Amino acid sequence: MRSKLLSLLVAPLLLSGGLVLASATSSSAQTAASLDASHSRVSTSTASEVSFETALNQMRSQSGLGGLRADRHLMLAAQAYAEDMARHGYHSHYGRDGSTVVDRARAAGCAGRGYFAENIAWGQKTAQATFAGWSASPGHRANMLGRNYGVYGLGWSGGMWVLIFADAC
């Protein structure tokens, strides 16, 4: 039922396909604050709001998967990348310097063991709308339900959303 509700919310969203990478290099990432509390809540029913992590882990649990936990390194990488895209007006899985999600995660201090993925979106005003869009998109949903991931980081700035997954940090 929740997935049907989430699917109905997605029609006006502008989304970019999820990217999965499993190799490593390095790049620079800025230190950034975590999401503003008003953007880290996701409504999963008309009567209640839950955190993005709770909504993500409920989705994973319904698919027979273990939960993910927020990681400070990935939060910093996601936030810095969302800010860079918003500041410079672009939307891509490749940074202006050619960096990838692996580069950004490593630069923020996430060693990982080799499994990384990234969802990006732009134009959504709330975490609820972004979560709904990613949930309804096959590529983004596959990342959210990835069996090899144990941690995530979520960033938002100026309508740019970044969600990074890794096996560990």
Secondary structure, 3 states (H helix, E strand, C coil): CHHHHHHHCCCCCEEEEEEEECCCCCCCCCCCCCCCHHHCEEECCCCCEEEHHHHHHHHHHHCCCCCCEECHHHHHHHHHHHHHHHHHCCCCCCCCCCCCHHHHHHHCCCCCCCCEEEEEEECCCCHHHHHHHHHHCHHHHHHHCCCCCCEEEEEEECCEEEEEEECCC
